[in-house]
Amino acid sequence: MKSKNQEFKNKFSLKSAAGILAALFILFGLTACNRDDDPKDDLPQEEMTNVILKVTDDAGTTVDYNYIIGGSSAPVIKLTDGKTYNVEAVFMNGSEDVTDEIRDAKDEHFLIYDFPKSEVTLTREDPASSTRADGAKVGLYTKWTVTKAVKSSSPVVKVTLIHEPASVNEAQNGTAWGSVTGGETDAEVTYGISN
């Protein structure tokens, strides 16, 4: 028959072992999700502080809509029904423009633009510098043809930068322009839309 002291030691050993295993499991899970240590990751999520959409109307007037990642409010992009806009996406790390890093690794990136409550036709206008080897345009330069900016209440455009997708498709997929299989999200920002 075991003494109470032996039973206490056995219970303590099992609790200690379970605690150590749980801590190791959590630690492994956190480091497995950390992309900063990935030598192939040219632009980790932590290096983006804001995304600027430079929206230029037919008259050549450009308005910058600066989305601060982790900020308290989203900029609202003013669009007029029946108008066409040229839009350039710029990615920043503080005061440093890191968009060139996306261009340099264009085969590892792709942008998706989703207009769930608006009717906008998007055309990718990327030059060769931001066109992938598979022929798909990353989406740093786009043209938005607005049929109906405000189709229902609280319209938005969600812009998602995908890192290392297995495959990409530029075509419209529901309300989104572009789709991917695989990959990870480098940045995801949502702007409001108004007339």
Secondary structure by P-SEA (a helix, b strand, c coil): cccaaaaaaaaaaaaaaaaaaaaaaaaaaaaaaccccccccccccccccbbbbbccccccbbbbbbbcccccbbbbbbbbccbbbbbbbbbbcccccaaaaaaaacccbbbbbbbcccbbbbbbbcccccccccccccccbbbbbccccccccbbbbbbbbbcccccccccccccccccccbbbbcbbbbbbbcc
